[in-house]
Amino acid sequence: MERNGIFKEILRDEAVFRLKELGKVSDREGYLERTFLSPASLRAADLIISWMQDAGLRTWVDQMGNIHGRTEAITTSSQALIIGSHMDTVVDAGMYDGLLGIISAISAVKALKISGKLEKLQRPVEVIAFSDEEGIRFQSTFLGSAAIAGTLPRSILQVSDKSGFTLQDVLKDNSIEATEEILSKVKYNSESVWGYVEVHIEQGPVLETLDYPLGIVKGIAGQTRLKVMVSGTQGHAGTVPMLLRQDPMVASAELIVTLESLCKYPDRFLTIGEGSGILQKESFSGLVCTVGELSCWPSASNVIPGQVNFTVDIRAMNDKARAAIVSEFSKQISERCDNRLVNCSIEHKHSAEATHCDKDLTSQLKHAADSAIRKLSTHDLGDMPVLMSGAGHDAMAMAKLTKIGMLFVRCRGGISHSPDEFVMEDDVWAAGLALVHFLEQHVVE
């Protein structure tokens, strides 16, 4: 099965089979949906536990439903390397988001077991399948990883899902004693953890465009979410003259186009260049802004709306650049709403700082990924791409606990959160082999 150390049967064939098996485990007929501690998530947990044990790992489930598989070190080192990702999905999901990271980690550990190196690790290795990253059920992301990092607020136990069940209710229904004291025991001591590594599909088109199977992640973008509320004068679509209208829909349209211009061409709005305290052009590299939701009242074809609300999502690797965009857009909202004689207000719904990957850990991952690609490719692909992640990942939560590193895997069309999500079998193999080579750097020879 080893065959020159490339483990095709484990890292590709078996891994792909297991991804497809998990892709069948759903709470819905006809599409994949598996949310926090749902019946399907419990069935998926049984499979993951059995595969962890097959790889030689000791397993358990913690009070937040995270699945752990661990092997100890040959030395007395107490600092563990954690490798993980999430087992929950969005609604109508693909079968690679989160799951690829879990299966690749288990497969890599199994490859070490078969090669006789698992017992020679210089530090403990723990694989974690996090119970909730997407935040679909309780509208709060990173439940599993944030609990381990110790950043979950105490109030989270009283948050309800759409059926009215609190997180505490759901945990108790699954025989988990859900108290603040018990949940505090889920938290890891930072001194017990050496670092965290996550393999994840790119969820974007860059690697496919560059024709490269793997990419190194330099960091995860910071994020600001706003809700903009525009109110005007509701009226009859046929009787109010155009020059007398206070139309919040038109004002909102102007604001949305302004946001697009601001984020495409920030230098047209902001002072960018050389000098102390002035943002540089590269500070805005990777900046993206999105209006993903818009609603109006009363939403009738023959009525000038009286109220329009829309969401704004702003992401960037540079937190100062992101703050500058938020500030400038707020200024534009005030000016343009005054010009159109409509009232505008802004709610800040969410803010998260950018997360930077550890340089040494990233270097080790790059070396391992380069080695894997050289073994599997018949020609030189050139330098490995270094990417920013615009999407959030469990690594963001784990960065509050320890240093992090991430490896991206090419996905077809950059499509994710969709049944069209797809990763080529050989790219699954490359990801698993990269983890094998990374783990081998921690083997005592």
C-alpha positions as CSV (number, residue, x, y, z in Angstrom):
1,M,0.0,0.0,0.0
2,E,2.9,2.4,0.6
3,R,4.5,2.0,-2.9
4,N,7.4,4.5,-2.8
5,G,5.8,6.5,0.0
6,I,2.9,7.9,-2.1
7,F,0.1,5.8,-0.4
8,K,-2.3,6.0,-3.4
9,E,-4.8,3.5,-2.0
10,I,-5.1,5.4,1.3
11,L,-4.6,9.0,0.4
12,R,-6.6,9.0,-2.8
13,D,-8.8,5.9,-3.3
14,E,-9.9,5.4,0.3
15,A,-10.1,9.1,1.1
16,V,-12.4,9.8,-2.0
17,F,-14.6,6.9,-1.0
18,R,-14.9,8.2,2.5
19,L,-15.8,11.7,1.3
20,K,-18.5,10.2,-0.9
21,E,-19.8,8.2,2.1
22,L,-20.1,11.3,4.2
23,G,-21.7,13.1,1.3
24,K,-24.6,10.7,1.6
25,V,-25.2,11.4,5.3
26,S,-27.8,14.1,5.3
27,D,-30.9,15.3,7.2
28,R,-32.7,16.0,3.9
29,E,-33.8,14.0,0.9
30,G,-32.2,15.1,-2.4
31,Y,-29.5,17.4,-1.0
32,L,-26.8,17.6,1.6
33,E,-27.6,19.3,4.9
34,R,-26.0,18.5,8.2
35,T,-26.2,21.0,11.0
36,F,-25.0,21.1,14.6
37,L,-25.9,17.9,16.4
38,S,-28.6,17.0,14.0
39,P,-29.5,13.2,13.5
40,A,-27.3,13.1,10.4
41,S,-24.4,14.7,12.2
42,L,-24.5,11.9,14.8
43,R,-24.5,9.3,12.0
44,A,-21.5,11.1,10.4
45,A,-19.8,11.2,13.8
46,D,-20.0,7.4,14.0
47,L,-18.2,7.0,10.7
48,I,-15.5,9.6,11.5
49,I,-14.9,7.9,14.9
50,S,-14.5,4.5,13.2
51,W,-12.1,5.9,10.6
52,M,-10.0,7.6,13.3
53,Q,-9.8,4.3,15.2
54,D,-8.8,2.5,12.0
55,A,-5.9,5.0,11.7
56,G,-4.7,4.1,15.2
57,L,-6.1,7.1,17.1
58,R,-7.7,7.1,20.6
59,T,-11.1,8.8,20.2
60,W,-13.6,10.8,22.3
61,V,-16.4,13.4,21.9
62,D,-16.3,16.6,24.0
63,Q,-19.2,18.6,25.5
64,M,-19.6,20.7,22.4
65,G,-19.9,17.6,20.1
66,N,-16.3,17.9,18.6
67,I,-14.8,14.6,17.7
68,H,-11.2,14.0,18.8
69,G,-8.7,11.4,17.7
70,R,-5.2,11.5,19.3
71,T,-1.9,9.6,19.3
72,E,0.8,10.3,21.8
73,A,4.5,11.0,21.2
74,I,7.5,8.8,21.7
75,T,9.0,11.7,23.8
76,T,7.6,13.3,26.9
77,S,6.5,16.4,24.9
78,S,3.1,17.6,26.0
79,Q,2.5,20.1,23.3
80,A,0.3,18.7,20.6
81,L,-0.1,19.4,16.9
82,I,-3.8,19.7,16.1
83,I,-5.1,19.1,12.5
84,G,-8.7,19.6,11.8
85,S,-11.7,21.1,10.0
86,H,-15.5,21.0,10.4
87,M,-18.1,18.3,9.8
88,D,-21.2,20.4,9.5
89,T,-22.5,21.8,6.2
90,V,-24.5,24.6,4.8
91,V,-28.0,23.9,3.2
92,D,-27.7,22.2,-0.2
93,A,-24.0,21.7,0.4
94,G,-21.1,20.1,-1.4
95,M,-19.2,17.2,0.1
96,Y,-15.7,18.8,0.3
97,D,-16.1,21.9,2.4
98,G,-14.7,21.0,5.8
99,L,-14.8,17.3,5.2
100,L,-11.7,17.3,3.0
101,G,-9.6,18.6,5.9
102,I,-10.9,15.9,8.3
103,I,-10.5,13.0,5.9
104,S,-7.1,14.1,4.6
105,A,-5.8,14.3,8.2
106,I,-7.1,10.9,9.1
107,S,-5.7,9.4,5.9
108,A,-2.3,11.0,6.6
109,V,-2.2,9.5,10.1
110,K,-3.2,6.1,8.8
111,A,-0.3,6.3,6.2
112,L,2.1,7.0,9.1
113,K,0.7,4.0,11.0
114,I,1.2,1.7,8.0
115,S,4.8,2.9,7.5
116,G,5.6,2.3,11.1
117,K,6.2,6.0,11.9
118,L,3.1,6.8,14.0
119,E,4.9,5.5,17.1
120,K,7.9,7.7,16.4
121,L,6.3,11.1,16.6
122,Q,8.2,13.7,18.6
123,R,4.9,15.4,19.7
124,P,1.3,14.2,20.1
125,V,-0.9,14.6,17.1
126,E,-4.6,15.2,17.5
127,V,-7.2,15.3,14.7
128,I,-10.4,17.2,15.4
129,A,-13.7,17.2,13.5
130,F,-15.3,20.4,14.7
131,S,-19.0,20.2,15.3
132,D,-20.0,23.5,13.9
133,E,-18.3,26.1,11.8
134,E,-21.0,27.3,9.4
135,G,-23.3,28.6,12.1
136,I,-26.5,27.5,10.2
137,R,-28.5,26.2,13.2
138,F,-27.8,28.8,15.8
139,Q,-26.5,31.6,13.6
140,S,-23.2,31.7,15.5
141,T,-20.1,30.5,13.6
142,F,-17.2,28.4,15.1
143,L,-19.2,26.8,18.0
144,G,-16.8,23.8,18.0
145,S,-13.5,25.5,17.5
146,A,-14.3,28.6,19.6
147,A,-15.2,26.3,22.5
148,I,-11.8,24.7,22.3
149,A,-10.1,28.1,21.9
150,G,-12.0,29.3,25.0
151,T,-13.7,32.3,23.2
152,L,-17.3,31.2,23.3
153,P,-19.4,33.7,25.3
154,R,-21.3,32.2,28.2
155,S,-24.6,33.5,26.8
156,I,-24.3,31.1,23.8
157,L,-26.1,28.4,25.8
158,Q,-29.3,30.4,25.7
159,V,-29.3,31.1,21.9
160,S,-32.3,29.5,20.1
161,D,-32.6,27.8,16.7
162,K,-35.6,28.4,14.5
163,S,-37.6,25.7,16.3
164,G,-37.1,27.5,19.6
165,F,-34.7,25.0,21.1
166,T,-31.7,26.6,22.9
167,L,-28.2,25.3,22.5
168,Q,-28.4,24.1,26.0
169,D,-31.6,22.1,25.2
170,V,-29.9,20.5,22.1
171,L,-26.8,19.5,24.1
172,K,-29.0,17.9,26.9
173,D,-31.0,16.0,24.3
174,N,-27.7,14.5,23.2
175,S,-26.8,13.5,26.8
176,I,-24.3,16.3,27.1
177,E,-24.4,18.2,30.4
178,A,-24.5,21.8,29.2
179,T,-23.4,24.1,31.9
180,E,-21.0,27.0,31.9
181,E,-18.7,25.1,34.1
182,I,-18.8,21.9,31.9
183,L,-18.2,23.9,28.7
184,S,-15.2,25.6,30.2
185,K,-13.6,22.2,30.4
186,V,-13.7,22.0,26.6
187,K,-11.2,24.8,26.4
188,Y,-7.6,23.8,25.8
189,N,-4.7,25.3,27.6
190,S,-2.5,27.1,25.1
191,E,0.6,25.6,26.7
192,S,-0.7,22.1,25.7
193,V,-0.9,23.0,22.0
194,W,2.1,23.4,19.6
195,G,0.2,24.6,16.6
196,Y,-2.9,24.1,14.4
197,V,-3.0,23.1,10.7
198,E,-6.1,23.0,8.5
199,V,-6.5,21.7,4.9
200,H,-9.4,23.2,3.1
201,I,-10.7,23.7,-0.4
202,E,-9.9,27.1,-1.8
203,Q,-13.5,28.1,-2.4
204,G,-12.2,30.4,-5.1
205,P,-10.9,30.1,-8.7
206,V,-7.2,31.2,-8.3
207,L,-5.5,27.7,-8.0
208,E,-7.5,26.4,-11.0
209,T,-6.6,29.5,-13.0
210,L,-2.9,28.9,-12.2
211,D,-3.3,25.2,-12.9
212,Y,-1.8,24.3,-9.4
213,P,-3.3,21.7,-7.1
214,L,-2.3,23.2,-3.8
215,G,-1.7,26.7,-2.4
216,I,-0.3,28.1,0.8
217,V,-2.5,30.5,2.8
218,K,-0.9,33.6,4.2
219,G,-3.9,34.7,6.2
220,I,-7.6,35.0,6.6
221,A,-9.3,38.3,5.8
222,G,-10.8,40.5,8.4
223,Q,-14.5,41.1,8.0
224,T,-17.1,43.8,8.7
225,R,-20.8,43.3,8.3
226,L,-23.2,46.3,8.1
227,K,-27.0,46.7,7.8
228,V,-28.0,49.9,6.0
229,M,-31.5,51.1,6.5
230,V,-32.9,53.7,4.1
231,S,-36.3,55.3,4.7
232,G,-38.2,57.6,2.4
233,T,-41.7,58.5,1.5
234,Q,-44.0,55.7,0.5
235,G,-46.4,56.6,-2.4
236,H,-48.4,55.7,-5.5
237,A,-46.2,54.7,-8.4
238,G,-48.4,56.5,-10.9
239,T,-49.2,59.8,-9.2
240,V,-46.0,61.1,-7.5
241,P,-43.9,63.3,-9.9
242,M,-40.3,62.2,-10.3
243,L,-38.9,65.5,-9.0
244,L,-41.0,65.3,-5.8
245,R,-40.0,61.7,-4.8
246,Q,-38.0,60.7,-1.8
247,D,-37.4,57.2,-3.0
248,P,-35.3,54.9,-0.8
249,M,-34.9,52.3,-3.5
250,V,-33.1,54.7,-5.9
251,A,-31.0,56.0,-3.0
252,S,-30.1,52.4,-2.1
253,A,-29.1,51.7,-5.7
254,E,-26.9,54.7,-5.7
255,L,-25.2,53.6,-2.4
256,I,-24.6,50.1,-3.7
257,V,-23.0,51.3,-6.9
258,T,-20.9,53.8,-4.8
259,L,-19.8,50.8,-2.6
260,E,-18.7,49.0,-5.7
261,S,-16.7,51.9,-7.0
262,L,-15.1,52.5,-3.5
263,C,-13.9,48.9,-3.3
264,K,-12.7,48.7,-6.9
265,Y,-11.0,52.1,-6.9
266,P,-10.3,53.1,-3.3
267,D,-7.7,55.6,-4.5
268,R,-10.5,57.7,-6.0
269,F,-12.0,58.2,-2.6
270,L,-9.1,57.9,-0.1
271,T,-5.6,59.3,0.2
272,I,-3.3,56.5,-0.8
273,G,0.4,56.8,-1.4
274,E,3.7,57.4,0.3
275,G,4.1,59.0,3.7
276,S,3.7,58.3,7.4
277,G,0.2,57.4,8.4
278,I,-1.0,57.1,4.8
279,L,-2.3,53.8,3.6
280,Q,-0.3,52.2,0.7
281,K,-1.9,50.8,-2.4
282,E,-0.9,47.3,-1.5
283,S,-2.9,47.6,1.8
284,F,-6.1,47.2,-0.3
285,S,-4.9,44.1,-2.1
286,G,-7.6,41.4,-1.9
287,L,-10.3,43.9,-0.7
288,V,-13.8,42.7,-1.6
289,C,-17.2,44.2,-0.8
290,T,-20.6,42.6,-1.3
291,V,-24.3,43.5,-0.9
292,G,-25.8,40.1,-0.5
293,E,-29.3,40.8,0.9
294,L,-31.8,43.5,0.0
295,S,-35.4,43.9,1.2
296,C,-38.0,46.6,0.8
297,W,-41.4,47.6,2.2
298,P,-44.2,47.2,1.1
299,S,-42.6,45.4,-1.9
300,A,-45.4,46.0,-4.4
301,S,-44.8,46.7,-8.1
302,N,-47.1,49.8,-8.1
303,V,-45.8,51.4,-4.8
304,I,-42.8,53.6,-4.2
305,P,-41.3,51.8,-1.2
306,G,-41.1,53.5,2.1
307,Q,-38.2,51.5,3.5
308,V,-35.2,49.6,2.0
309,N,-32.7,47.6,3.9
310,F,-29.5,46.0,2.6
311,T,-26.5,44.2,4.0
312,V,-22.8,45.1,3.3
313,D,-19.9,42.6,3.7
314,I,-16.4,44.1,3.6
315,R,-13.3,41.9,3.8
316,A,-9.6,42.7,3.6
317,M,-6.3,41.3,5.0
318,N,-5.3,44.8,6.2
319,D,-7.5,45.9,9.1
320,K,-6.6,49.6,8.7
321,A,-7.6,49.5,5.1
322,R,-10.9,47.8,5.9
323,A,-11.6,50.4,8.6
324,A,-10.9,53.1,6.1
325,I,-13.4,51.6,3.6
326,V,-16.1,51.4,6.3
327,S,-15.5,55.0,7.4
328,E,-15.5,56.3,3.9
329,F,-18.7,54.4,3.0
330,S,-20.4,55.7,6.1
331,K,-19.5,59.2,5.0
332,Q,-20.8,58.5,1.5
333,I,-24.1,57.2,2.9
334,S,-24.6,60.4,4.9
335,E,-23.9,62.7,2.0
336,R,-25.9,60.9,-0.6
337,C,-28.9,60.3,1.6
338,D,-28.9,64.0,2.5
339,N,-28.8,64.9,-1.2
340,R,-31.8,62.6,-1.9
341,L,-33.8,63.8,1.2
342,V,-34.0,60.3,2.7
343,N,-33.1,59.1,6.1
344,C,-30.3,56.5,6.5
345,S,-28.9,54.6,9.4
346,I,-26.2,52.0,9.8
347,E,-26.0,49.0,12.2
348,H,-22.6,47.3,12.7
349,K,-23.5,43.6,12.9
350,H,-20.2,41.9,13.0
351,S,-16.5,42.7,13.0
352,A,-13.5,40.3,13.0
353,E,-9.8,41.2,12.7
354,A,-7.7,39.6,10.0
355,T,-5.8,36.4,11.0
356,H,-2.3,35.9,9.9
357,C,-0.7,32.5,9.5
358,D,2.5,31.7,11.4
359,K,5.6,32.1,9.1
360,D,7.5,29.1,10.4
361,L,4.5,26.8,10.3
362,T,3.7,28.1,6.8
363,S,7.2,27.4,5.7
364,Q,7.0,23.8,6.9
365,L,3.7,23.4,5.1
366,K,5.1,24.8,1.9
367,H,8.1,22.5,2.1
368,A,5.8,19.5,2.6
369,A,3.4,20.5,-0.2
370,D,6.3,21.1,-2.6
371,S,7.6,17.6,-1.8
372,A,4.2,16.0,-2.4
373,I,3.7,17.8,-5.7
374,R,7.2,16.8,-6.9
375,K,6.4,13.1,-6.2
376,L,3.0,13.2,-8.0
377,S,3.7,15.5,-10.9
378,T,5.7,14.7,-14.0
379,H,6.6,18.3,-14.7
380,D,7.7,21.4,-12.9
381,L,4.7,23.5,-11.9
382,G,6.8,26.5,-10.7
383,D,6.4,28.4,-7.4
384,M,3.6,27.4,-5.2
385,P,0.9,30.1,-5.1
386,V,0.5,32.1,-1.8
387,L,-3.1,33.1,-1.2
388,M,-5.3,35.1,1.1
389,S,-8.5,33.5,2.3
390,G,-11.6,35.6,1.9
391,A,-13.7,33.0,3.7
392,G,-13.6,32.4,7.4
393,H,-12.3,29.1,8.7
394,D,-11.9,27.3,12.1
395,A,-8.3,28.4,11.9
396,M,-9.6,31.9,12.8
397,A,-10.9,30.7,16.1
398,M,-7.9,28.4,16.8
399,A,-5.6,31.4,16.2
400,K,-6.8,32.7,19.6
401,L,-5.3,29.6,21.1
402,T,-2.1,28.8,19.1
403,K,-0.2,29.5,15.9
404,I,-1.9,28.4,12.7
405,G,-1.1,27.3,9.2
406,M,-3.4,26.5,6.3
407,L,-3.2,24.7,3.0
408,F,-5.7,25.3,0.2
409,V,-6.7,22.6,-2.4
410,R,-7.9,23.4,-5.9
411,C,-11.6,23.1,-6.5
412,R,-13.4,23.2,-9.9
413,G,-14.6,26.6,-10.9
414,G,-13.9,27.9,-7.4
415,I,-17.4,26.8,-6.6
416,S,-18.3,26.0,-2.9
417,H,-21.4,25.9,-0.7
418,S,-23.1,24.1,-3.6
419,P,-23.6,20.5,-4.8
420,D,-21.4,21.5,-7.8
421,E,-18.4,21.7,-5.4
422,F,-15.8,19.3,-6.7
423,V,-12.1,18.3,-6.1
424,M,-10.2,16.0,-8.5
425,E,-9.1,12.7,-7.0
426,D,-5.5,13.4,-7.6
427,D,-5.8,16.7,-5.8
428,V,-7.2,14.9,-2.8
429,W,-4.2,12.7,-3.0
430,A,-1.8,15.7,-3.2
431,A,-3.4,17.2,0.0
432,G,-3.1,14.0,1.9
433,L,0.5,13.4,0.8
434,A,1.4,17.0,1.8
435,L,0.1,16.3,5.3
436,V,2.1,13.0,5.4
437,H,5.3,14.9,4.6
438,F,4.4,17.6,7.1
439,L,3.9,15.0,9.8
440,E,7.1,13.3,8.9
441,Q,9.0,16.5,9.8
442,H,7.8,15.7,13.4
443,V,9.0,12.1,13.4
444,V,12.0,11.0,15.5
445,E,14.3,9.1,13.1
